Amino acid sequence: MIDAIISQSKEDFDKAIEHFEHEMNSLRTGRANAAILSTVMVESYGANMPLHTVANISVGDARTLVISPWDKGQIPAIEKGIMAANLGLTPSNDGQVVRITLPIMSEERRKELVKVLGQISEKARISIRNAREDVLKKFKATEADGGISKDQLSGGQKKLQDVVDKYNAQIKELAEAKEKEIMTI
């Protein structure tokens, strides 16, 4: 019974990690990465759409992103969407593609990004803790209904803590790798 409750809850833990990775990928490092533009919305034919649905995003070199719209008439809307996303990036176009040259990051900016990474990591750990609390509530409800004994509850809490520790270690590992990437010049 305990194992079933834990395995049902793994989806919540996985979602927390997935969201953490998504948030972390939007942080800019010293190299160009198409994920930086994942939050950019473009007005296309009367509807707001994610940039990647109206254009191909590729990495030109270590500091350049190249955006090739499917419809060349969308270039002004793409530029407007990038500016509206407030990413600190300035697009330029040649009539065919939009180019974004990423400025070289200062040491101060890198340290700021590491702080933001820490905040994102803490939010992920909070999500894991919230998922753990939900599972504990299910355990206690099952115990109150007579589905498990106090000993099984205690054992289940230990198993659950092992799962939580594994996910927290994964968050720490991902954050350390991203911090190293940010601080690399």
C-alpha positions in Angstrom: 0.0 0.0 0.0 2.8 2.4 0.9 4.8 1.6 -2.2 1.7 2.3 -4.3 1.1 5.7 -2.8 4.8 6.6 -3.3 4.8 5.4 -6.9 1.6 7.4 -7.7 3.3 10.5 -6.3 6.5 10.2 -8.3 4.8 12.1 -11.1 4.6 15.1 -8.9 8.3 14.9 -8.1 9.1 14.4 -11.7 7.1 17.5 -12.7 9.0 19.6 -10.1 12.3 18.5 -11.6 11.0 19.1 -15.2 9.9 22.6 -14.3 13.2 23.3 -12.6 15.1 22.2 -15.7 12.9 24.4 -17.9 13.4 27.4 -15.6 17.2 26.7 -15.4 17.5 26.5 -19.2 16.1 30.0 -19.6 19.1 31.4 -17.6 21.7 32.8 -20.0 25.2 31.4 -19.8 28.2 32.6 -21.7 27.2 30.6 -24.8 24.3 31.0 -27.2 21.4 28.6 -26.4 18.0 28.6 -28.1 16.3 27.9 -24.8 17.0 31.5 -23.8 14.1 32.4 -26.2 11.7 29.8 -24.8 9.6 32.5 -23.1 9.3 34.8 -26.2 5.7 35.1 -27.5 5.1 36.5 -31.0 1.8 37.9 -32.3 1.1 35.9 -35.4 -2.0 36.2 -37.5 -4.0 37.7 -34.5 -2.8 35.2 -31.9 0.1 35.1 -29.5 2.3 32.1 -30.2 5.6 30.8 -28.8 8.5 31.9 -31.0 9.6 28.3 -31.8 6.2 27.7 -33.6 6.7 30.6 -36.1 10.4 30.3 -36.7 13.4 28.0 -36.6 15.9 29.0 -33.9 19.5 27.9 -34.4 22.9 28.8 -32.9 25.1 30.6 -35.4 28.3 30.7 -33.3 29.1 30.8 -29.6 27.4 34.2 -29.1 24.9 34.4 -32.0 21.3 33.1 -32.3 19.8 33.0 -35.8 16.0 33.0 -36.1 14.6 32.0 -39.5 10.9 32.7 -39.7 8.7 30.4 -41.8 7.0 33.6 -43.1 9.4 36.5 -43.7 6.5 38.9 -43.0 6.7 37.9 -39.4 10.2 39.4 -38.9 8.9 42.7 -37.3 6.5 40.7 -35.0 9.4 38.5 -34.0 11.6 41.5 -33.2 8.8 43.1 -31.2 8.2 39.8 -29.3 11.9 39.6 -28.4 12.0 43.2 -27.1 8.7 42.6 -25.2 10.2 39.5 -23.5 12.6 41.9 -21.7 15.5 39.5 -21.9 18.1 42.3 -22.5 18.6 41.2 -26.1 18.6 43.3 -29.2 17.5 41.7 -32.4 18.7 42.8 -35.8 17.5 41.5 -39.2 18.6 41.4 -42.8 15.2 40.9 -44.3 15.6 37.1 -44.3 16.6 36.2 -40.7 16.7 37.8 -37.3 20.1 37.7 -35.5 20.7 38.2 -31.8 24.3 38.7 -30.7 24.6 38.0 -27.0 26.8 40.5 -25.2 29.8 39.2 -23.2 28.7 38.8 -19.6 30.5 40.6 -16.8 31.6 38.8 -13.6 29.0 40.8 -11.7 26.2 39.6 -14.1 27.4 36.0 -13.7 27.2 36.3 -9.9 23.7 37.7 -10.2 22.7 34.8 -12.4 24.1 32.3 -9.8 21.9 34.0 -7.2 18.8 33.6 -9.5 19.8 30.0 -10.0 19.8 29.6 -6.2 16.3 31.0 -6.0 15.1 28.7 -8.8 16.7 25.7 -7.0 15.0 26.7 -3.7 11.6 26.8 -5.5 12.2 23.3 -6.8 13.1 22.0 -3.4 9.9 23.7 -2.0 7.9 21.9 -4.7 9.5 18.6 -3.7 8.7 19.3 0.0 5.1 20.1 -0.9 4.8 16.8 -2.8 6.2 15.0 0.2 3.6 16.7 2.5 0.8 15.5 0.1 2.1 11.9 0.3 2.4 12.1 4.1 -1.2 13.2 4.3 -2.2 10.2 2.2 -0.2 8.0 4.5 -2.0 9.4 7.6 -5.4 9.1 6.0 -4.7 5.5 5.0 -3.6 4.8 8.6 -6.7 6.4 10.0 -8.8 4.2 7.7 -7.0 1.2 9.0 -5.2 0.4 5.7 -1.8 0.5 7.3 -0.3 0.1 10.8 1.9 2.6 12.7 5.0 0.4 11.9 4.1 0.5 8.2 3.5 4.3 8.4 7.0 4.7 10.0 8.6 2.5 7.3 6.7 4.4 4.6 8.0 7.7 5.9 11.5 6.5 5.7 11.0 5.2 2.1 9.5 8.5 1.2 12.4 10.5 2.7 14.8 8.4 0.6 12.8 9.3 -2.5 12.8 13.0 -1.5 16.6 12.9 -0.8 17.2 11.4 -4.3 15.2 14.2 -6.0 16.9 16.9 -3.9 20.3 15.4 -4.8 19.3 15.6 -8.5 18.3 19.3 -8.1 21.7 20.0 -6.4 23.6 18.2 -9.1 21.8 20.0 -11.9 22.2 23.4 -10.2 26.0 22.8 -9.7 26.4 22.0 -13.3 24.5 25.1 -14.4 26.5 27.3 -12.0 29.7 25.9 -13.4 28.4 26.7 -16.9 27.4 30.2 -15.9 30.7 31.0 -14.3 32.8 29.6 -17.2 34.1 32.5 -19.3 
